[in-house]
Amino acid sequence: MTPDTGNPTASGIAPEALRARISEAYARQSREATEERWILDNLPLVRHIAQKIAGNLHGRVELEDLISAGTVGLVRAARAYDPGRDAEFRTYAYIRVRGAIIDELRGRSFVPMSVHKQLQHVRGVYQRLVAEQGRPPADEDLAREAGLTAEQLYRTLQEARKQHFLSIHGLGDEEPSGGSLIPIALTPSPDVQVERKELLARLAQAIAAMSKKDRTVLLLYYERDLTMKEIAAVLEVTESRVSQLHASAIFKLSMALGDLR
């Protein structure tokens, strides 16, 4: 039987070229269907990431704005994802979605300058109490010694958390943009590995010195990856109370590790 690869069809296209076009169109349609499935399956991930970031900023940004930016990041992730080169899609999407939300925040100013003086005062009182007691002070003691009500203290600590969050993502006034967004090397140098091991040891020591309540909030938020709303349901308290506890725990960790300057 004589092959027909060289004989044009009625449309003037050789059968071989026509088959190639059909195959290409089928592959494109299949890819688009796959991308749509990736997007739909991971829309809850966008909300989850947006809620966690909004929790750090405590009411300074509309959640729906972050979800919108994250959804754009998800769509772009689906378009750019290469199964042969990248990690599994959910991991790849998490990075791209979070990056899109961080980009949305870039250029906004969240931390009022007026809060810096009070935060510095709270840090000084905290350091004095640790030196006197040999352990982190209870929130009530810190508030009393700082001359603040508990509500004033928590507002200050939430501003400290916000400042810390923005600075580590290059969004604060004191940090150059993008510096902390440089990917970590997949194979760290020996020096970096030693520093990381020392940091983990200090982190474990700092967490061990915390109250059970503080440790529980950190465990649920970072290890279990729950949002503050979900933690509130677990602990049977309000979401605003979880935000206060989280801010307090982060402040204590940062003070112990010397990260808040």
C-alpha positions as a LaTeX table, in Angstrom:
\begin{tabular}{lrrr}
\hline
Residue & $x$ (\AA) & $y$ (\AA) & $z$ (\AA) \\
\hline
Met1 & 0.00 & 0.00 & 0.00 \\
Thr2 & 1.43 & 3.37 & $-1.01$ \\
Pro3 & 1.79 & 5.82 & 1.91 \\
Asp4 & $-0.14$ & 9.06 & 1.48 \\
Thr5 & 2.15 & 11.37 & 3.43 \\
Gly6 & 3.03 & 13.38 & 0.41 \\
Asn7 & $-0.41$ & 13.71 & $-1.20$ \\
Pro8 & $-2.29$ & 16.87 & $-0.26$ \\
Thr9 & $-5.83$ & 16.66 & 1.07 \\
Ala10 & $-8.74$ & 18.67 & $-0.28$ \\
Ser11 & $-7.63$ & 21.51 & 1.99 \\
Gly12 & $-4.22$ & 21.57 & 0.37 \\
Ile13 & $-2.43$ & 20.25 & 3.50 \\
Ala14 & $-0.38$ & 17.09 & 3.33 \\
Pro15 & $-1.81$ & 14.28 & 5.53 \\
Glu16 & 1.37 & 14.17 & 7.65 \\
Ala17 & 1.16 & 17.90 & 8.36 \\
Leu18 & $-2.55$ & 17.58 & 9.07 \\
Arg19 & $-1.95$ & 14.80 & 11.58 \\
Ala20 & 0.72 & 16.95 & 13.26 \\
Arg21 & $-1.72$ & 19.84 & 13.55 \\
Ile22 & $-4.45$ & 17.62 & 14.96 \\
Ser23 & $-2.02$ & 16.13 & 17.46 \\
Glu24 & $-0.87$ & 19.61 & 18.49 \\
Ala25 & $-4.44$ & 20.83 & 18.91 \\
Tyr26 & $-5.33$ & 17.75 & 20.97 \\
Ala27 & $-2.28$ & 18.23 & 23.20 \\
Arg28 & $-3.14$ & 21.92 & 23.68 \\
Gln29 & $-6.73$ & 21.08 & 24.57 \\
Ser30 & $-5.55$ & 18.39 & 26.99 \\
Arg31 & $-3.11$ & 20.81 & 28.63 \\
Glu32 & $-5.80$ & 23.47 & 29.01 \\
Ala33 & $-8.11$ & 20.94 & 30.67 \\
Thr34 & $-5.31$ & 19.92 & 33.03 \\
Glu35 & $-4.53$ & 23.55 & 33.87 \\
Glu36 & $-8.20$ & 24.20 & 34.62 \\
Arg37 & $-8.26$ & 21.20 & 36.96 \\
Trp38 & $-5.09$ & 22.40 & 38.74 \\
Ile39 & $-6.63$ & 25.85 & 39.22 \\
Leu40 & $-9.99$ & 24.59 & 40.51 \\
Asp41 & $-8.40$ & 22.02 & 42.83 \\
Asn42 & $-6.10$ & 24.62 & 44.41 \\
Leu43 & $-8.46$ & 27.57 & 44.87 \\
Pro44 & $-8.87$ & 26.64 & 48.58 \\
Leu45 & $-5.06$ & 26.85 & 48.87 \\
Val46 & $-5.20$ & 30.49 & 47.73 \\
Arg47 & $-7.65$ & 31.41 & 50.47 \\
His48 & $-5.61$ & 29.50 & 53.04 \\
Ile49 & $-2.39$ & 31.36 & 52.16 \\
Ala50 & $-4.19$ & 34.73 & 52.01 \\
Gln51 & $-5.74$ & 34.16 & 55.44 \\
Lys52 & $-2.36$ & 33.31 & 56.96 \\
Ile53 & $-0.71$ & 36.41 & 55.52 \\
Ala54 & $-3.65$ & 38.64 & 56.47 \\
Gly55 & $-3.39$ & 37.28 & 60.01 \\
Asn56 & 0.13 & 38.69 & 60.26 \\
Leu57 & $-1.02$ & 42.11 & 59.07 \\
His58 & $-4.00$ & 42.24 & 61.47 \\
Gly59 & $-6.71$ & 44.14 & 59.66 \\
Arg60 & $-4.52$ & 46.44 & 57.59 \\
Val61 & $-5.51$ & 44.88 & 54.29 \\
Glu62 & $-8.66$ & 43.46 & 52.74 \\
Leu63 & $-8.60$ & 39.67 & 52.62 \\
Glu64 & $-10.39$ & 39.65 & 49.26 \\
Asp65 & $-7.60$ & 41.77 & 47.75 \\
Leu66 & $-5.06$ & 39.15 & 48.80 \\
Ile67 & $-7.24$ & 36.30 & 47.50 \\
Ser68 & $-7.59$ & 38.08 & 44.16 \\
Ala69 & $-3.82$ & 38.54 & 43.85 \\
Gly70 & $-3.23$ & 34.94 & 44.91 \\
Thr71 & $-5.69$ & 33.64 & 42.33 \\
Val72 & $-3.79$ & 35.48 & 39.61 \\
Gly73 & $-0.63$ & 33.82 & 40.91 \\
Leu74 & $-2.33$ & 30.42 & 40.79 \\
Val75 & $-3.40$ & 30.90 & 37.17 \\
Arg76 & 0.11 & 31.96 & 36.21 \\
Ala77 & 1.52 & 28.94 & 38.05 \\
Ala78 & $-0.77$ & 26.62 & 36.09 \\
Arg79 & 0.32 & 28.20 & 32.81 \\
Ala80 & 4.04 & 28.01 & 33.63 \\
Tyr81 & 4.19 & 24.64 & 35.41 \\
Asp82 & 6.39 & 21.99 & 33.84 \\
Pro83 & 5.76 & 18.54 & 35.38 \\
Gly84 & 9.10 & 17.34 & 34.06 \\
Arg85 & 11.15 & 20.04 & 35.78 \\
Asp86 & 9.28 & 21.36 & 38.80 \\
Ala87 & 8.11 & 19.85 & 42.08 \\
Glu88 & 4.53 & 18.61 & 42.34 \\
Phe89 & 2.06 & 21.28 & 41.30 \\
Arg90 & 0.69 & 22.09 & 44.77 \\
Thr91 & 4.19 & 22.83 & 46.07 \\
Tyr92 & 4.99 & 24.92 & 42.99 \\
Ala93 & 1.66 & 26.74 & 43.25 \\
Tyr94 & 2.14 & 27.49 & 46.95 \\
Ile95 & 5.35 & 29.39 & 46.18 \\
Arg96 & 3.86 & 31.27 & 43.23 \\
Val97 & 0.63 & 32.16 & 45.05 \\
Arg98 & 2.45 & 33.40 & 48.12 \\
Gly99 & 4.82 & 35.40 & 45.94 \\
Ala100 & 1.89 & 37.02 & 44.11 \\
Ile101 & 0.30 & 38.06 & 47.40 \\
Ile102 & 3.60 & 39.46 & 48.68 \\
Asp103 & 3.91 & 41.43 & 45.42 \\
Glu104 & 0.43 & 42.84 & 46.03 \\
Leu105 & 1.60 & 44.15 & 49.40 \\
Arg106 & 4.79 & 45.68 & 48.04 \\
Gly107 & 4.85 & 49.44 & 48.22 \\
Arg108 & 2.13 & 49.68 & 50.88 \\
Ser109 & 2.99 & 51.20 & 54.24 \\
Phe110 & 1.55 & 49.35 & 57.23 \\
Val111 & 3.60 & 50.15 & 60.33 \\
Pro112 & 3.03 & 53.64 & 61.76 \\
Met113 & 6.21 & 55.39 & 62.85 \\
Ser114 & 4.52 & 56.37 & 66.11 \\
Val115 & 4.53 & 52.76 & 67.29 \\
His116 & 8.32 & 52.34 & 67.15 \\
Lys117 & 8.99 & 54.28 & 70.37 \\
Gln118 & 6.46 & 52.24 & 72.38 \\
Leu119 & 7.77 & 49.01 & 70.89 \\
Gln120 & 11.31 & 49.94 & 71.87 \\
His121 & 10.09 & 50.59 & 75.41 \\
Val122 & 8.38 & 47.18 & 75.58 \\
Arg123 & 11.55 & 45.48 & 74.35 \\
Gly124 & 13.61 & 47.19 & 77.04 \\
Val125 & 11.18 & 46.13 & 79.78 \\
Tyr126 & 11.07 & 42.58 & 78.41 \\
Gln127 & 14.88 & 42.29 & 78.44 \\
Arg128 & 15.02 & 43.60 & 82.01 \\
Leu129 & 12.42 & 41.12 & 83.23 \\
Val130 & 14.19 & 38.21 & 81.52 \\
Ala131 & 17.46 & 39.24 & 83.18 \\
Glu132 & 15.76 & 39.46 & 86.58 \\
Gln133 & 13.62 & 36.32 & 86.35 \\
Gly134 & 15.71 & 34.13 & 84.06 \\
Arg135 & 12.67 & 33.35 & 81.90 \\
Pro136 & 10.20 & 35.10 & 79.60 \\
Pro137 & 7.69 & 37.17 & 81.57 \\
Ala138 & 3.97 & 36.47 & 81.44 \\
Asp139 & 2.05 & 38.87 & 79.24 \\
Glu140 & 0.28 & 40.35 & 82.26 \\
Asp141 & 3.60 & 41.07 & 84.01 \\
Leu142 & 5.10 & 42.61 & 80.90 \\
Ala143 & 2.08 & 44.88 & 80.45 \\
Arg144 & 2.13 & 46.00 & 84.08 \\
Glu145 & 5.88 & 46.72 & 84.11 \\
Ala146 & 5.61 & 48.59 & 80.80 \\
Gly147 & 2.77 & 50.73 & 82.17 \\
Leu148 & 0.30 & 49.43 & 79.61 \\
Thr149 & $-3.05$ & 47.70 & 79.70 \\
Ala150 & $-3.14$ & 44.16 & 78.32 \\
Glu151 & $-4.99$ & 45.45 & 75.24 \\
Gln152 & $-2.34$ & 48.13 & 74.63 \\
Leu153 & 0.42 & 45.57 & 74.97 \\
Tyr154 & $-1.16$ & 43.18 & 72.48 \\
Arg155 & $-1.70$ & 45.99 & 69.98 \\
Thr156 & 1.99 & 46.84 & 70.27 \\
Leu157 & 3.04 & 43.20 & 69.85 \\
Gln158 & 0.78 & 42.86 & 66.81 \\
Glu159 & 2.52 & 45.88 & 65.30 \\
Ala160 & 5.86 & 44.22 & 66.09 \\
Arg161 & 4.74 & 41.06 & 64.31 \\
Lys162 & 3.60 & 43.12 & 61.34 \\
Gln163 & 6.91 & 44.95 & 61.21 \\
His164 & 8.83 & 41.68 & 61.38 \\
Phe165 & 6.68 & 40.08 & 58.68 \\
Leu166 & 7.10 & 43.00 & 56.30 \\
Ser167 & 10.84 & 43.33 & 56.84 \\
Ile168 & 11.66 & 39.68 & 56.16 \\
His169 & 9.84 & 39.98 & 52.83 \\
Gly170 & 11.60 & 43.19 & 51.85 \\
Leu171 & 8.42 & 45.24 & 52.27 \\
Gly172 & 9.42 & 47.39 & 55.21 \\
Asp173 & 11.11 & 50.77 & 55.13 \\
Glu174 & 14.23 & 49.46 & 56.84 \\
Glu175 & 14.99 & 46.60 & 54.44 \\
Pro176 & 15.94 & 46.63 & 50.75 \\
Ser177 & 13.24 & 45.14 & 48.56 \\
Gly178 & 13.68 & 41.57 & 47.44 \\
Gly179 & 16.78 & 40.70 & 49.44 \\
Ser180 & 15.06 & 38.06 & 51.53 \\
Leu181 & 13.24 & 36.60 & 48.52 \\
Ile182 & 16.41 & 35.15 & 46.98 \\
Pro183 & 15.96 & 31.35 & 46.92 \\
Ile184 & 18.03 & 29.36 & 49.38 \\
Ala185 & 20.59 & 27.11 & 47.74 \\
Leu186 & 19.37 & 23.53 & 47.44 \\
Thr187 & 22.74 & 22.31 & 48.77 \\
Pro188 & 23.80 & 24.72 & 51.53 \\
Ser189 & 27.49 & 25.26 & 52.17 \\
Pro190 & 29.00 & 23.69 & 55.32 \\
Asp191 & 29.06 & 27.10 & 57.01 \\
Val192 & 25.37 & 27.66 & 56.27 \\
Gln193 & 24.54 & 24.17 & 57.55 \\
Val194 & 26.37 & 24.87 & 60.83 \\
Glu195 & 24.59 & 28.23 & 61.24 \\
Arg196 & 21.24 & 26.61 & 60.52 \\
Lys197 & 21.90 & 23.87 & 63.07 \\
Glu198 & 22.83 & 26.46 & 65.70 \\
Leu199 & 19.72 & 28.50 & 64.91 \\
Leu200 & 17.50 & 25.42 & 65.25 \\
Ala201 & 19.08 & 24.64 & 68.61 \\
Arg202 & 18.42 & 28.19 & 69.82 \\
Leu203 & 14.90 & 28.04 & 68.46 \\
Ala204 & 14.19 & 24.77 & 70.28 \\
Gln205 & 15.58 & 26.24 & 73.49 \\
Ala206 & 13.47 & 29.38 & 73.14 \\
Ile207 & 10.30 & 27.39 & 72.47 \\
Ala208 & 10.99 & 25.10 & 75.43 \\
Ala209 & 11.13 & 28.16 & 77.71 \\
Met210 & 7.65 & 29.28 & 76.61 \\
Ser211 & 4.37 & 28.56 & 78.31 \\
Lys212 & 2.31 & 25.62 & 77.12 \\
Lys213 & $-0.23$ & 28.04 & 75.66 \\
Asp214 & 2.40 & 29.79 & 73.52 \\
Arg215 & 3.89 & 26.48 & 72.37 \\
Thr216 & 0.46 & 25.18 & 71.37 \\
Val217 & $-0.31$ & 28.23 & 69.24 \\
Leu218 & 3.03 & 27.99 & 67.44 \\
Leu219 & 2.61 & 24.24 & 66.88 \\
Leu220 & $-0.85$ & 24.63 & 65.38 \\
Tyr221 & 0.10 & 27.62 & 63.24 \\
Tyr222 & 3.45 & 26.48 & 61.86 \\
Glu223 & 3.60 & 22.69 & 62.13 \\
Arg224 & $-0.08$ & 21.91 & 61.56 \\
Asp225 & $-0.42$ & 24.87 & 59.14 \\
Leu226 & $-3.75$ & 26.02 & 60.59 \\
Thr227 & $-5.08$ & 29.53 & 60.13 \\
Met228 & $-5.87$ & 31.68 & 63.16 \\
Lys229 & $-9.55$ & 31.05 & 62.62 \\
Glu230 & $-8.97$ & 27.29 & 62.66 \\
Ile231 & $-6.79$ & 27.57 & 65.78 \\
Ala232 & $-9.55$ & 29.56 & 67.46 \\
Ala233 & $-11.94$ & 26.68 & 66.84 \\
Val234 & $-9.46$ & 24.16 & 68.28 \\
Leu235 & $-8.73$ & 26.24 & 71.41 \\
Glu236 & $-12.35$ & 27.42 & 71.75 \\
Val237 & $-11.39$ & 31.09 & 71.92 \\
Thr238 & $-11.96$ & 34.03 & 69.58 \\
Glu239 & $-9.86$ & 34.57 & 66.49 \\
Ser240 & $-8.71$ & 37.94 & 67.86 \\
Arg241 & $-7.47$ & 36.17 & 70.99 \\
Val242 & $-5.45$ & 33.74 & 68.87 \\
Ser243 & $-3.95$ & 36.72 & 67.02 \\
Gln244 & $-2.89$ & 38.20 & 70.36 \\
Leu245 & $-1.35$ & 34.94 & 71.56 \\
His246 & 0.44 & 34.42 & 68.25 \\
Ala247 & 1.83 & 37.96 & 68.29 \\
Ser248 & 3.06 & 37.48 & 71.85 \\
Ala249 & 4.72 & 34.15 & 71.03 \\
Ile250 & 6.43 & 35.57 & 67.92 \\
Phe251 & 7.66 & 38.57 & 69.93 \\
Lys252 & 9.19 & 36.27 & 72.55 \\
Leu253 & 10.83 & 34.08 & 69.93 \\
Ser254 & 12.21 & 37.08 & 68.10 \\
Met255 & 13.61 & 38.55 & 71.29 \\
Ala256 & 15.21 & 35.22 & 72.21 \\
Leu257 & 16.77 & 34.84 & 68.75 \\
Gly258 & 17.76 & 38.48 & 68.43 \\
Asp259 & 15.75 & 38.93 & 65.24 \\
Leu260 & 13.86 & 42.05 & 66.30 \\
Arg261 & 16.26 & 44.95 & 66.06 \\
\hline
\end{tabular}
